[in-house]
Amino acid sequence: MSRLRAVVAALTLGAPFAAGAADVTRVASSFEDDDPFGLFIDIGFEHTQRRTKILREQLPSQPGGTREYANVLWYAGGDSRLNLDLAVGLYRDVQLTFGLPIVIAQNESLDFVSGTTLESPSISDNCVKADGSVNGSCTTPQPLFGVPGETFRGGLGNMRFGLAWAVFNQRNDETKPTWVVGLDYEAPTAKMLDPSKVTAPDDRGDIGDRTHKYTVYTALSRRIGVADPYFRMHYTVPVRGPGFYSNCDSLNVEPQNLGYPQNCGLPEWDRKTTGIQAPHTGGVMFGSEFTVYDQPNRKMALDIRAIGNYVSEGRYYNELSGMLRKLLYTGDYAQFGGRVGLTAQLSDVLSVRGSTTFLHNTDHVLTDEQIGKDLNGNGTVDLTDNPDEINPNFDFRTDFVSRRFHAAESKTFNVQLSATFQF
């Protein structure tokens, strides 16, 4: 035992075990012997910037060659918001949370990559219509969208509710880590985002996806000397809510952005089939807080974490939706990166924190609608003999192999500043 104590002391820089919990396992607790009521109020500003290079498929330049990709566009998207969050202790180590984001500005821009050349049908000189018909002479090209282009959105976001329970709490039992399990619910309260709407700085579009989101998570932390290592994993299941958007809802867009709009409303192409299909998401993160200053009611901690997320395929608003003015079927991708943060406890009531997060998004397809489904069981989608099999969302200009768009070199950068009032 003496040898074990020596090893532990060396690993913790000689500091004793101290009860505590990292921010990811923070739970408001009430009806404690020394604290009858627990409450956290968080007020924060958050800015997220995403930059993506958009490629377009083209046929092999040599017979028998592989599919090629040409650099076409740069996408830049920015999201600035205020986050208001409240956590109330319902009982010992049980908390109820409520949150509301106020999106100040959600702006996007697209422009050509410098020196862009493209041998396949281009964005500006496009001669293919959404239904696949071709203007052979191309005397009157129909651009896919105007470049450069911008979109502007904002407004109240979706309300968030949550319930968390600290199964173990190191503060109460130093022999155990702090272990939290929870369920978060995001309600579709924001006004519906209509991608077909033309926006402007003084006429912003709405931001709601009209989707219920249920997130289950668990987190562990263990204070050991100056370090407070932690681990968290989560999974989010989306469920379409009332008034969800379908591309078939906007058939007056010119030029027509659906390949076969006449199939909208058929029994096999109802709104559930043609509407939004929000992605499932899941992820893990692990890291540690390191106490760099610790005095009564005064504390400063450095937070370093690694992050890994997965985003499934689905039909939703992506980097090209604002320009093509519709939801797009997007391939799955992963995110890898990390975060560095600093928290300063200024008093027994007030704490402030700041953090920066950087994520790399793996390459994925941005326009990948399936051409249709085999309804008569003959093993193929009949484009001429049975046109009811054609997916009304399918766009021959962008979803056809050799014309699809892909996201590459995609990076997400996030900055957060917040204040916490603890009672």
C-alpha positions in Angstrom: 0.0 0.0 0.0 2.9 2.4 0.7 4.2 1.9 -2.8 0.8 2.5 -4.3 0.5 5.7 -2.3 3.9 6.8 -3.6 2.9 6.2 -7.2 -0.4 8.1 -6.8 1.4 11.0 -5.1 3.9 11.1 -8.1 1.1 11.1 -10.6 -0.8 13.9 -8.8 2.3 16.1 -8.2 2.0 15.3 -4.5 -1.5 16.8 -4.2 -4.1 15.0 -2.1 -7.3 13.6 -3.6 -9.9 16.4 -3.8 -13.6 16.0 -4.3 -14.9 17.9 -7.4 -16.4 17.6 -10.8 -15.4 18.7 -14.3 -17.8 21.1 -16.1 -19.1 18.2 -18.3 -20.4 16.5 -15.1 -21.8 19.6 -13.4 -25.2 18.9 -11.9 -27.3 21.4 -9.9 -28.3 19.7 -6.6 -30.9 20.7 -4.0 -32.0 19.5 -0.6 -28.4 18.9 0.5 -27.5 19.3 4.1 -25.3 22.3 3.4 -27.1 23.6 0.3 -30.9 23.4 0.3 -31.2 24.8 -3.3 -29.0 24.6 -6.4 -29.3 26.8 -9.4 -27.0 27.7 -12.4 -27.7 30.5 -14.8 -25.5 30.6 -17.9 -25.4 33.5 -20.3 -23.0 33.1 -23.3 -22.0 34.3 -26.7 -21.0 31.8 -29.4 -19.7 32.2 -32.9 -19.2 29.3 -35.3 -17.4 29.7 -38.6 -17.4 26.9 -41.3 -15.3 26.9 -44.4 -15.6 24.3 -47.1 -14.1 23.7 -50.6 -16.8 22.3 -52.9 -15.8 20.0 -55.7 -17.7 18.7 -58.6 -17.5 15.3 -60.2 -16.6 15.0 -63.8 -16.1 12.1 -66.2 -12.6 10.6 -66.6 -10.5 12.6 -69.0 -9.0 9.3 -70.3 -11.0 6.2 -71.5 -11.1 3.7 -68.7 -9.9 6.3 -66.1 -11.4 6.9 -62.7 -13.9 9.6 -61.9 -12.3 13.0 -61.4 -13.1 16.0 -59.2 -12.7 19.7 -60.0 -12.4 22.5 -57.6 -15.4 24.8 -58.0 -16.5 26.9 -55.0 -15.5 28.1 -51.6 -18.2 28.1 -49.0 -18.1 30.3 -45.9 -20.8 30.2 -43.2 -21.0 32.1 -39.9 -23.4 31.7 -37.0 -23.5 34.2 -34.1 -25.8 33.6 -31.2 -26.6 34.2 -27.6 -27.2 31.1 -25.4 -29.4 31.4 -22.3 -29.4 28.3 -20.1 -30.9 27.5 -16.7 -30.2 24.5 -14.5 -32.3 23.8 -11.4 -31.7 21.2 -8.8 -34.9 19.1 -8.4 -33.4 16.9 -5.7 -30.1 15.6 -4.6 -27.9 15.3 -7.7 -31.0 15.6 -10.0 -31.3 18.6 -12.3 -33.8 20.0 -14.8 -32.4 22.3 -17.5 -33.9 24.8 -20.0 -32.1 26.6 -22.8 -32.9 29.1 -25.5 -30.6 30.2 -28.3 -31.1 33.6 -29.9 -29.4 33.5 -33.4 -28.2 37.0 -34.1 -27.0 36.2 -37.6 -26.6 33.1 -39.7 -24.9 34.2 -42.9 -23.5 32.2 -45.8 -21.5 33.1 -48.9 -20.3 31.2 -52.0 -17.7 32.2 -54.6 -15.7 30.5 -57.3 -12.3 29.0 -56.5 -9.6 31.1 -58.1 -8.7 29.7 -61.5 -11.7 27.4 -61.7 -12.0 25.4 -64.9 -14.6 22.6 -65.4 -15.0 20.5 -68.5 -18.4 19.0 -67.4 -21.5 21.2 -67.5 -20.6 24.2 -65.3 -22.6 26.3 -62.9 -22.8 29.4 -65.0 -23.0 27.7 -68.5 -25.3 24.9 -67.5 -27.3 23.4 -70.3 -29.1 20.6 -68.4 -32.5 21.1 -66.9 -33.6 19.5 -63.6 -35.6 16.8 -65.4 -32.6 15.8 -67.5 -33.5 17.4 -70.8 -30.7 19.2 -72.5 -30.5 22.4 -74.4 -28.4 20.9 -77.2 -27.3 24.2 -78.7 -27.0 25.9 -75.3 -28.0 29.2 -76.8 -29.7 30.1 -73.5 -27.8 28.6 -70.6 -29.6 28.3 -67.3 -27.1 28.8 -64.4 -27.6 26.5 -61.4 -27.4 29.6 -59.2 -25.7 33.0 -59.2 -22.1 33.2 -58.1 -21.1 34.9 -55.9 -24.1 34.3 -53.7 -25.2 35.0 -50.1 -28.0 34.0 -47.7 -29.1 35.6 -44.5 -31.0 34.0 -41.6 -31.6 34.4 -37.9 -34.2 34.4 -35.1 -35.1 32.5 -32.0 -33.8 28.9 -32.1 -35.2 25.7 -30.7 -35.9 25.5 -27.0 -34.0 22.9 -25.1 -35.0 20.9 -22.1 -33.0 18.3 -20.1 -33.0 16.0 -17.2 -29.7 14.7 -15.6 -28.8 12.5 -12.6 -25.5 12.1 -11.0 -25.5 8.4 -10.1 -22.3 8.9 -8.2 -20.9 12.2 -7.0 -17.3 12.4 -5.9 -18.2 15.4 -3.7 -20.3 13.1 -1.5 -18.1 10.0 -1.8 -14.4 10.4 -2.6 -14.0 6.7 -3.4 -16.2 7.1 -6.5 -16.0 9.2 -9.6 -18.8 11.6 -10.6 -21.0 9.8 -13.1 -23.9 11.6 -14.8 -26.5 10.2 -17.1 -29.0 12.4 -18.9 -31.6 13.0 -21.6 -31.8 16.3 -23.5 -34.8 17.2 -25.7 -34.7 19.9 -28.4 -38.2 21.0 -29.3 -39.1 22.3 -32.8 -40.1 25.8 -31.6 -38.2 27.9 -34.1 -40.0 29.1 -37.2 -39.5 26.8 -40.2 -36.5 27.3 -42.5 -37.7 27.6 -46.1 -34.7 27.2 -48.3 -36.6 28.4 -51.4 -37.0 31.8 -49.8 -34.7 34.6 -51.2 -33.1 36.3 -48.2 -31.4 39.7 -47.7 -29.7 41.4 -44.8 -32.9 43.3 -44.0 -35.2 40.3 -44.8 -33.7 37.3 -43.0 -35.0 33.8 -43.3 -36.0 31.6 -40.5 -33.8 28.8 -39.0 -36.0 26.0 -37.7 -35.8 22.5 -39.0 -39.1 21.5 -37.3 -37.5 18.3 -35.9 -37.6 16.9 -32.4 -34.2 15.8 -31.2 -33.6 13.4 -28.3 -30.1 13.1 -27.0 -29.0 10.5 -24.5 -25.6 10.9 -22.9 -23.3 9.8 -20.1 -20.3 11.5 -18.6 -17.6 10.5 -16.1 -15.0 12.6 -14.2 -12.6 12.0 -11.4 -10.6 14.7 -9.6 -7.1 13.6 -8.9 -4.9 16.3 -7.5 -4.8 19.3 -9.9 -6.2 17.2 -12.8 -9.9 16.4 -13.4 -10.0 13.9 -16.3 -13.4 13.3 -17.9 -15.1 11.3 -20.6 -18.5 11.9 -22.3 -20.4 10.1 -25.0 -23.8 11.0 -26.6 -26.2 10.0 -29.3 -29.0 12.1 -30.9 -32.1 10.7 -32.6 -34.2 13.1 -34.7 -37.9 12.8 -35.3 -39.8 14.9 -37.7 -42.1 17.3 -36.0 -45.3 19.3 -37.0 -45.0 21.5 -40.1 -41.7 19.9 -41.3 -40.4 21.1 -44.7 -40.5 19.1 -47.9 -39.0 20.3 -51.2 -42.4 19.5 -52.7 -43.8 22.4 -50.7 -42.2 25.0 -53.0 -43.0 24.2 -56.6 -42.9 27.8 -57.8 -39.1 28.2 -57.8 -37.7 29.3 -61.1 -35.9 27.7 -62.7 -37.6 24.5 -61.4 -35.3 22.8 -58.9 -37.0 19.4 -58.8 -36.5 16.9 -61.5 -40.0 15.4 -61.5 -42.3 17.6 -59.4 -45.4 16.0 -60.9 -44.7 13.0 -58.7 -45.1 15.1 -55.5 -48.1 13.9 -53.5 -48.3 10.4 -55.1 -48.8 7.7 -52.4 -45.3 6.4 -52.9 -43.9 10.0 -52.7 -45.7 11.5 -49.8 -44.3 14.3 -47.6 -42.6 11.9 -45.2 -40.7 10.4 -48.1 -39.8 13.7 -49.8 -39.4 15.8 -46.7 -36.5 16.6 -44.3 -34.6 13.6 -43.0 -32.4 15.1 -40.3 -29.2 13.1 -39.6 -28.5 11.0 -36.5 -25.4 12.2 -34.7 -23.2 10.7 -32.1 -19.9 11.4 -30.5 -17.3 11.1 -27.8 -15.0 13.5 -26.1 -12.3 13.1 -23.5 -10.0 15.4 -21.8 -9.1 17.0 -18.5 -9.4 20.2 -16.5 -6.2 21.3 -14.8 -6.4 23.6 -11.8 -3.8 26.3 -12.2 -5.0 28.5 -9.3 -7.0 27.5 -6.3 -8.0 29.6 -3.3 -11.3 29.9 -1.4 -13.9 31.1 -3.8 -11.2 31.8 -6.3 -10.2 29.2 -8.9 -8.8 29.0 -12.4 -8.8 25.9 -14.5 -7.5 25.0 -18.0 -9.7 22.6 -20.0 -8.2 20.5 -22.9 -10.2 18.0 -24.7 -10.3 15.8 -27.9 -13.6 15.5 -29.8 -14.9 12.9 -32.3 -18.4 13.0 -33.8 -20.3 11.1 -36.5 -23.1 12.7 -38.7 -25.2 10.2 -40.6 -26.5 10.7 -44.1 -29.8 12.5 -44.6 -31.7 15.1 -46.4 -31.3 18.5 -44.8 -29.9 22.0 -45.2 -26.2 21.9 -46.2 -23.6 24.2 -47.8 -25.3 24.3 -51.2 -29.0 24.4 -50.0 -29.1 28.2 -49.8 -28.0 28.5 -53.5 -30.0 25.6 -54.9 -32.9 26.6 -52.7 -33.8 23.2 -51.4 -32.9 20.5 -48.9 -30.2 18.2 -50.2 -29.4 14.6 -49.6 -26.0 14.6 -47.9 -23.6 11.8 -47.3 -22.3 10.8 -43.8 -19.1 12.2 -42.4 -17.0 12.3 -39.3 -15.6 15.2 -37.3 -12.3 15.2 -35.4 -10.7 18.0 -33.4 -10.3 19.5 -30.0 -11.1 22.3 -27.7 -9.1 24.5 -25.3 -10.9 26.5 -22.6 -10.2 28.5 -19.5 -12.6 28.9 -16.6 -12.2 31.5 -13.8 -14.3 31.4 -10.6 -14.3 35.0 -9.5 -16.5 34.5 -6.4 -18.8 31.9 -4.8 -21.5 33.2 -7.2 -19.8 34.2 -10.5 -17.6 32.2 -12.9 -16.6 33.2 -16.4 -15.2 31.0 -19.2 -13.9 31.1 -22.7 -13.1 28.4 -25.2 -12.1 27.8 -28.8 -12.9 24.6 -30.7 -11.5 23.4 -34.0 -13.0 20.5 -36.0 -12.0 18.8 -39.3 -15.0 17.5 -41.3 -14.2 14.5 -43.5 -15.0 14.7 -47.2 -18.6 13.8 -48.2 -21.1 14.2 -51.0 -23.5 17.2 -50.9 -26.0 16.2 -53.6 -26.9 12.5 -53.6 -30.6 12.0 -54.1 -31.5 8.5 -55.3 -33.1 8.6 -58.8 -36.2 6.6 -57.6 -37.4 3.3 -56.3 -38.5 0.1 -58.0 -42.2 0.0 -57.5 -43.2 -2.9 -59.9 -40.4 -5.2 -58.8 -38.6 -5.6 -62.2 -35.3 -4.7 -60.7 -34.8 -1.2 -62.1 -36.2 2.3 -61.9 -38.2 2.8 -65.2 -37.6 6.4 -66.3 -39.9 6.2 -69.3 -42.1 3.1 -68.9 -43.1 3.9 -65.3 -42.2 7.5 -64.5 -44.1 7.3 -61.2 -40.9 5.5 -59.9 -38.8 8.7 -60.3 -38.0 10.5 -57.0 -39.4 14.0 -57.4 -36.4 15.4 -55.4 -33.9 13.9 -57.9 -32.2 16.7 -59.9 -30.3 15.5 -63.1 -28.2 18.7 -62.9 -26.7 17.9 -59.5 -27.6 14.3 -58.3 -26.6 12.5 -61.5 -23.3 10.6 -61.3 -20.5 12.8 -62.9 -22.5 16.0 -61.9 -22.6 15.6 -58.1 -21.1 18.1 -55.7 -18.8 17.1 -52.8 -17.5 18.9 -49.7 -13.7 18.8 -49.1 -11.2 20.5 -46.8 -14.1 21.4 -44.5 -13.2 23.1 -41.2 -15.3 24.3 -38.3 -14.0 26.9 -35.8 -16.0 27.9 -32.7 -15.5 30.5 -30.0 -17.5 30.8 -26.8 -17.6 33.3 -24.0 -20.0 32.8 -21.1 -20.8 33.8 -17.5 -22.3 31.5 -14.9 -24.2 32.6 -11.8 -24.4 29.9 -9.2 -26.8 30.0 -6.3 
